[in-house]
């Protein structure tokens, strides 16, 4: 990758390690296949904060800092997944796996919406 990869991300977790380094967990919105491929291509490399394998100049930092995030808060699909997870925790309805619970309820929602299509 010649240029850096710029993607909006949420800081989902920060933790310290025994060797005094810091681990940061980032979450993104859904990525295109191209962006996801670029992201996986830099896995395991030392990168700068803006996800580039090159150093960031002061000018580049100012450009990145001036960019407004495309979306704030969670996407509707993230909100739905979170609500279904909380429902599963409250009453698992016999589902031992939260993903099976999620798929079951998503199928029910989709069937309901499909029934409205003429």
Number of C-alpha atoms within 10 A of each C-alpha: 11 7 9 18 14 13 15 16 13 14 10 10 10 11 10 10 9 6 6 8 8 10 11 10 11 12 11 11 14 9 12 9 9 8 14 11 11 14 18 9 11 16 9 7 10 11 15 12 11 18 18 19 17 14 13 17 9 9 9 12 12 11 10 13 10 9 9 9 9 7 10 9 8 12 12 9 10 12 12 14 16 14 13 19 17 13 15 20 11 9 10 14 10 8 13 10 10 16 14 12 19 20 13 12 13 15 12 12 11 10 11 11 10 10 8 7 6 4
